Amino acid sequence: MADTVGFLYPGHSAEDDYPRLEAILGEAGAEVRLPLVHTDIGEDAHRVDALLEMGSAARLAAGVSALRERGARAVVWACTSASFVFGWEGAHRQARELSEVAGLPASSTSFAFAHAVRALGADRVAIAATYPEDVAEHFRVFLKAAGAEVVAVRGAGIVTAAEVGTWGRAEVLALARAGDHPDAAAVLLPDTALHTAAWLPELEAELGKPVLTANQVTVWEGLRLLGRTVRCPALGALFTGRAPGGRPDHSGRSDRPDLRE
């Protein structure tokens, strides 16, 4: 029987990454299902006030019953910006309320990044964001609260998820290169509106270090909530089962799913 993780995804942009990620995991021998329900985003804008409304409890709760009907055993809010803008404590509250409504373990893409950085043992990271600089700065503050040292932040200034969703391989590689820093042990691309699933090995080969992307870490986080560790090199260093320096990645052996850290 397949493990099923459900995702609440804001609007329409790079949602096709999820069936692609499911297929790649299937090719690696993992029997998992990754159903996705779209949430109403309101205004499509990488702007703090719009993001706070996008991630409101009512908008997230509206999609929960559909995921439960599809057999989800855990649920992840598949949005980085509309979770980290709430701040460290606010994002915990958002995930906790989602868990209570769903009756399931719950998390968000922001916490997925925090957990993935820890799992890789990446003490310093760089952020290569599609967002305007002020929104990217909120992500830096969130990661600092999670214990990560951010050595560089680059925002591309894109206002809408719809525009980000049109980016292809060339734009994604250029964003990653522009956001890299020689002191960074990993580079983070935090927008779930950005297609990245098809290019993860190429991104890491280009930069010579782990690259964490939003849809990749979101799926990893959902599996983590279920206690699943899947070895899948096609999805990058996070899924290889080894952290830099040869340390084992114990990411599947839970921190608490309620994220009270």
C-alpha positions, -999 to +999 in steps of 0.1 A: +000+000+000+014+034-010+022+061+015+001+091+007+011+127+015-013+155+006-003+190-005-021+223-003-008+243-033-015+280-039-030+287-072-016+274-105+021+277-116+045+247-110+020+221-097+031+197-124+064+193-104+044+170-080+034+143-104+069+145-118+084+141-083+060+112-077+072+095-109+109+100-101+104+085-067+085+056-082+114+049-106+136+047-074+112+020-060+092+042-036+055+035-036+042+069-027+013+091-037+014+128-037-021+142-043-024+180-045-053+204-039-052+240-051-060+267-026-076+301-034-047+325-032-066+358-035-042+383-050-012+368-067+015+390-053+049+384-035+039+412-011+037+407+026+001+417+031-011+395+002+010+366+015-004+368+050-039+365+035-028+337+011-017+317+041-046+324+063-062+295+083-095+297+064-079+294+030-058+264+041-087+247+059-109+248+028-087+222+010-082+197+038-113+175+033-104+168-003-069+156+007-084+134+034-107+119+008-077+111-013-061+091+016-035+116+028-018+106+060+001+139+064-004+173+048+020+200+038+012+236+030+032+238-002+041+275-001+073+291+012+065+328+012+030+325+027+045+305+056+077+323+065+061+358+064+043+348+095+076+346+113+090+316+133+063+315+159+035+324+135+046+297+111+045+272+139+010+283+147-001+280+111+012+244+109-003+235+142-037+249+132-036+230+099-027+198+118-057+203+141-081+209+112-068+180+092-064+156+122-030+147+106+006+156+110+012+189+091+040+212+081+049+238+055+076+244+029+094+269+052+099+242+078+108+218+051+137+240+042+147+244+079+146+206+084+164+199+051+193+223+059+197+206+093+196+171+077+223+180+052+245+195+080+248+227+059+260+253+085+260+281+060+235+287+031+228+311+003+193+321-008+185+325-045+149+337-045+125+347-072+109+372-048+115+410-043+144+417-019+121+426+010+102+393+009+135+373+005+147+391+037+118+376+056+131+341+046+166+350+058+151+360+092+131+327+094+162+306+086+182+325+112+155+316+138+159+280+127+196+281+134+210+285+099+236+311+089+226+328+057+258+342+040+240+357+009+205+367-002+195+374-037+160+384-048+151+384-085+122+409-079+094+388-095+061+399-081+037+371-092+038+334-090+022+333-125+054+348-140+077+326-120+058+295-133+068+304-169+105+302-161+124+273-176+157+255-173+179+285-184+163+309-159+164+285-130+201+277-136+208+315-139+190+322-106+210+295-088+243+307-102+235+343-093+225+334-058+254+311-050+282+322-026+316+306-021+310+303+017+276+286+013+274+248+019+241+247+001+219+270-021+182+274-014+156+283-041+125+289-021+095+294-044+070+265-050+059+284-082+093+276-097+097+245-117+129+226-106+121+189-103+135+181-137+168+199-132+180+190-096+211+169-106+221+195-132+217+223-106+240+205-081+265+197-108+266+233-119+272+247-084+292+218-070+271+217-038+236+207-026+208+227-040+175+227-021+144+238-041+109+244-028+089+216-044+117+191-037+120+199+000+082+200+003+078+164-008+108+154+013+091+170+043+059+151+037+077+118+036+096+129+068+063+134+086+055+097+078+089+085+089+099+077+054+134+080+040+137+074+003+171+071-015+167+088-049+198+105-063+178+119-092+163+143-066+196+156-054+218+154-023+188+156+001+176+123-012+209+104-013+209+094+023+243+110+029+251+145+042+282+164+032+313+150+047+299+114+047+276+119+077+244+098+075+212+118+069+188+108+096+160+130+082+134+103+082+137+096+120+116+125+131+118+156+149+083+160+162+058+164+133+041+193+152+073+213+147+076+225+183+113+230+183 
